[in-house]
């Protein structure tokens, strides 16, 4: 697909230019939101030690990225939740339900060893399909 048919959005994360990624990318009716970390407006870790609060922050960032590309949470078909502490799954799952209870996308929850920043407890990815 030629680059001109893709739309990209940045969240201002300091990691995007270093890694060479976009927060989200729309190609046709498909929108992919990259691994989204719990960063505050200054690029610092949001709510260290609180997985539920970090998850909420991640989903807020995901929602803004989707909206910037003409999509919304109701268009999400798949989410991926990555945790450094699998015991946080229930608290994070409740937050997922706050955002997606009416949508009920396919979802995978996995534990990872760590993220770029050791204070991050969760990262979120999302894929959406926008109906024309």
N, C-alpha and C positions, 0 to 999 in steps of 0.2 A: 504494500500500500504506500503510495507516495506520501512524503511527509506533510504536504499541504492539506491532506484530508484528515489529519490528526489534530486534536486540540489538547493542549496541556495546561495544567494549573499547578502553581507552587503554593505551598502553605507558609513559605518563608523559613522552613527548617534549615539550620546551618549545614545539615548533612546532604541536602539535595544537590548542591553544586559539587560537593566533594565526591559523592558517589556517582554523580551523573544521572540522576533520576528526576522524575516529576512526581509530585504528590499523587496526581491522578492524570490519566490519559483517556481521551475518548477517541475511538476509531469507529466511525459509523454509529450504530446504536449500542455499541459495547463500551462500558466504562470500567476501567481497572483502577483501584486505589491501592497504592503501594503500602508496604508495611508502615503503619502509622504509630509513632511513639507518643508517649504522654508528655508533650512539651508545652510550656506556658508561652505567652506572647514574646518573651525575651529569649526563647530557645533553651530554657532550663527545665530540668525534670519537674513535672507537676506532681504534687502530693507524694513525696518519697515514703515508701513503706505501706501505702494504701492502694491495694490492687483494684478495688472497686472504683475509687476516685480516678485512678489512672485510666481504667477502661472507659469511664464516662468521658474523660477528656479526649481519648482516642476517637470515640464515636462522634463527638462533637466536631473534631477536625475532619473526620471522614464525611460527615453530613455537609459541611461547608465546601469541601472539595467537590462532592457530587453536585451540589447546587451550582457551583461555578461552571459546571459543564452541562447544565440543563437537565440534570437527573435529581433524584431524591432518594431518601431511604426506602420508599415504597418500590423503587426500581431494583433494589438489591436482590440478587439471586443466590449469592454465596458470600459467606464470611469465613475468615480464618482468625482464630484467637490463639496467640502464642503466649505462653506463661513461663516464667522461670520457676514458679512454685505451683505445682499441680494442685496443691491443697487450696489454692485460691479460686479454683474453677467454679465453685457454687456462687461465690460473691460476684465474680465477673459474669457468670451466666445470668444472674438476676439483672445486671446492668444491660446485658445484651437484650434481654426480654423487654426492658423499658423502651428500647429503641426499635425493636423488631417483633414484638408480640403479634401485631396485626399482619406482618409481612411473612414471617417464618421462613427465612431463606435457609438453604442448605448451610450447615456450619460444621467446622472442624475445630476442635480444641486440642492443642498439643503442648507438651512441655519442651522447652529448649534449655540449653545449658546456661546461656546468658545473651545479653544484647550488647550493642556498642557501648552503652552507658550502664554501669552495674546497678544504678538505682531504678532502672526501668524494670517493672515487674510484668508488664504486658505490652504487646504490640497487636495491632489489628490490621487486617487486609479486607477489602470488599470488592466484589465484582457486581456490576449492574447492567441491566439491559433496558434501554429506553424504548418504549413503544412509540412508533410514529403516529 
